[in-house]
């Protein structure tokens, strides 16, 4: 069996991290979202919202972190590795805010490819904000559209996870893999 690197994407507040947390609890090999790490590290340095204050630097840090996750996933003993967001997410967010980025962002997307992409649609009933999530629900819907467009531009066929119970969403994802 070949190694599968599976990415779970979606706009803010769609349940990605909750799904990853349950997959971890079930013993699956998972890599968490790193944007909160980058944000919290910047706060320690006195930068309240690095993404808002210096989106290119924030995105470069995310890009490097996600490339590192990808390389580490390739070295895992597990056959299936789940990632909370992928490299094209970085570009989708840059598109969302209308910022340009250097060519190496595109190269990273082309050089690091994933096996399957599961996308969680916007879901107002479960959306909540927090201190690391500054987008409102309408902005989350726009980000979702940029994610779809960006991943499809790199040739991915997105698998939309239905709005359902957490258990059913996880079963849906696992049912489309060789677990």
Number of C-alpha atoms within 10 A of each C-alpha: 6 7 15 18 21 22 21 25 29 26 28 25 24 23 23 22 18 13 18 22 17 15 16 15 11 9 9 17 18 23 20 17 20 16 20 14 14 18 19 16 14 16 13 9 9 10 15 15 18 19 18 12 11 11 18 18 12 19 23 16 16 23 24 14 18 26 18 11 20 20 12 12 22 15 10 12 10 14 16 22 21 22 25 21 25 27 26 26 25 26 23 20 21 19 17 16 12 9 11 11 16 9 8 12 17 15 10 16 21 13 10 14 17 16 13 18 22 20 22 23 22 23 16 13 9 10 15 14 12 8 7 13 12 13 16 13 18 11 14 23 19 14 24 25 17 21 24 21 15 20 21 13 11 13 11 16 13 16 15 16 18 13 16 10 9 13 10 13 17 16 11 16 19 12 10 11 11 9 9
